[in-house]
Amino acid sequence: MSLVAAGRPAGARSIGEILAAARDRLVRLTPTEASAALCDRSGPGGAVLVDIRPASQRAADGEIPGSWIIERNHLEWRLDPASPARLPWVVGYDHQVIVFCQEGYTSSLAAAALLDLGLSRSTDVIGGFAAWEAAGLPTAPATAHTAALAVGAVHAG
């Protein structure tokens, strides 16, 4: 049995192909590298860690203290410097936006979308929240509210 859907339109790509193309555009970071980038204030715009997971995942697994919660369906609007719905601190294109999801798949697609907006230093965390936690980096229960909540996001728990 073929894994390719019958009648697949010309030019259609599988999610695996789309994910690979997105990751080819990124300089992905390990959790340790992402943590170090957050501590390094020498670069332009500074680094910001963005949690795109839905409230249910944050409630179940926790959050990363100091991260911004911007759920996936609001991401481009909150981080596009040209958007009237942007967050107040999004004043230019120099921010190093480091996106994470639960396991590092959706975050790659999201980071590639941010590249399309001109946020050329955008990337994601290899392995996502699960890898961050496994690396022994700081996490907190979602009920601790140690992450900043962006407009449109919902606190978990």
C-alpha positions as CSV (number, residue, x, y, z in Angstrom):
1,M,0.0,0.0,0.0
2,S,1.4,3.4,-1.0
3,L,1.8,6.1,1.6
4,V,1.0,8.7,-1.0
5,A,-2.7,9.7,-1.1
6,A,-4.5,8.7,-4.4
7,G,-5.1,11.7,-6.6
8,R,-2.5,13.9,-4.8
9,P,-2.5,17.2,-6.7
10,A,0.6,18.4,-8.6
11,G,2.8,20.4,-6.3
12,A,1.2,19.1,-3.1
13,R,3.7,18.3,-0.4
14,S,3.4,16.0,2.6
15,I,3.6,17.4,6.1
16,G,7.0,15.7,6.3
17,E,8.2,17.6,3.2
18,I,6.8,20.9,4.6
19,L,8.5,20.3,7.9
20,A,11.8,19.6,6.3
21,A,11.6,22.7,4.2
22,A,10.8,24.8,7.3
23,R,13.7,23.3,9.2
24,D,16.1,23.9,6.3
25,R,15.5,27.6,6.8
26,L,16.1,27.6,10.6
27,V,19.2,27.6,12.8
28,R,17.5,25.4,15.4
29,L,18.6,25.5,19.1
30,T,19.0,22.8,21.7
31,P,17.3,23.6,24.9
32,T,20.7,24.5,26.5
33,E,21.5,26.9,23.6
34,A,18.1,28.5,23.8
35,S,18.5,29.0,27.5
36,A,21.9,30.6,26.9
37,A,20.5,32.9,24.2
38,L,17.9,34.2,26.8
39,C,20.8,35.1,29.2
40,D,22.9,36.8,26.5
41,R,21.8,40.4,26.2
42,S,24.7,41.4,23.9
43,G,22.8,41.0,20.6
44,P,20.3,43.4,19.0
45,G,16.7,43.1,20.1
46,G,17.4,40.4,22.7
47,A,16.0,36.9,22.7
48,V,12.5,36.0,23.7
49,L,11.1,32.5,24.3
50,V,7.6,32.0,23.0
51,D,5.3,29.1,24.1
52,I,2.8,28.3,21.3
53,R,1.2,25.3,23.0
54,P,-2.5,25.3,23.8
55,A,-3.7,25.8,27.3
56,S,-4.5,22.1,27.8
57,Q,-0.8,21.1,27.1
58,R,0.5,23.9,29.4
59,A,-2.0,22.7,32.1
60,A,-0.8,19.1,31.8
61,D,2.9,19.7,31.5
62,G,3.8,23.1,32.9
63,E,5.5,26.2,31.5
64,I,8.9,27.8,31.2
65,P,9.4,30.7,33.6
66,G,10.0,33.9,31.7
67,S,8.6,32.7,28.4
68,W,5.8,34.5,26.6
69,I,2.5,32.5,26.0
70,I,1.3,33.3,22.4
71,E,-0.8,30.5,21.2
72,R,-0.2,29.4,17.6
73,N,-3.4,30.9,16.2
74,H,-2.3,34.4,17.4
75,L,1.5,34.2,16.7
76,E,1.9,36.2,13.5
77,W,-0.5,38.9,14.6
78,R,1.3,39.5,17.9
79,L,4.8,39.4,16.6
80,D,4.5,41.2,13.2
81,P,6.0,44.7,13.8
82,A,3.7,46.0,11.1
83,S,0.5,44.6,12.7
84,P,-1.9,46.8,14.7
85,A,-2.4,43.7,17.0
86,R,1.3,43.4,17.8
87,L,2.5,43.2,21.4
88,P,3.8,46.6,22.7
89,W,7.4,45.4,22.9
90,V,7.5,44.3,19.3
91,V,9.0,47.5,17.8
92,G,11.3,46.1,15.1
93,Y,12.6,43.1,13.3
94,D,15.7,42.4,15.5
95,H,14.3,40.2,18.2
96,Q,15.6,36.7,18.4
97,V,12.3,34.9,18.7
98,I,12.7,31.3,20.0
99,V,9.5,29.3,19.6
100,F,8.7,26.1,21.4
101,C,5.8,23.7,21.4
102,Q,5.6,20.3,23.1
103,E,8.0,18.3,21.0
104,G,9.5,20.6,18.4
105,Y,7.4,20.0,15.3
106,T,4.7,22.8,15.2
107,S,7.3,25.2,16.5
108,S,9.5,24.7,13.4
109,L,6.5,25.6,11.2
110,A,5.7,28.6,13.3
111,A,9.3,29.8,13.3
112,A,9.4,29.6,9.5
113,A,6.2,31.7,9.4
114,L,8.0,34.3,11.5
115,L,10.9,34.3,9.1
116,D,8.4,35.1,6.3
117,L,7.4,38.2,8.4
118,G,11.0,39.4,8.3
119,L,11.9,38.3,11.8
120,S,15.1,36.8,10.4
121,R,16.5,35.6,13.8
122,S,13.5,33.4,14.5
123,T,14.0,29.8,15.3
124,D,12.7,27.0,17.6
125,V,13.8,24.6,20.3
126,I,14.8,21.2,19.2
127,G,12.6,18.7,21.0
128,G,10.4,21.5,22.5
129,F,9.2,21.7,26.1
130,A,9.8,17.9,26.6
131,A,13.5,18.3,25.7
132,W,13.8,21.5,27.8
133,E,12.4,19.7,30.8
134,A,14.6,16.6,30.2
135,A,17.7,18.8,30.1
136,G,16.9,19.9,33.6
137,L,16.2,23.5,32.7
138,P,13.7,25.5,34.8
139,T,10.0,24.7,34.5
140,A,7.0,25.5,36.6
141,P,3.4,24.3,37.0
142,A,1.1,26.2,34.7
143,T,-0.8,27.4,37.9
144,A,2.4,29.3,39.0
145,H,1.8,31.8,36.1
146,T,5.6,32.4,35.7
147,A,5.2,33.0,31.9
148,A,3.9,36.3,30.4
149,L,0.4,36.0,28.9
150,A,0.0,37.7,25.5
151,V,-3.3,39.1,24.4
152,G,-5.6,36.4,23.2
153,A,-3.9,33.6,25.2
154,V,-5.6,31.8,28.1
155,H,-4.0,30.9,31.4
156,A,-3.8,27.2,32.0
157,G,-5.0,25.7,35.2
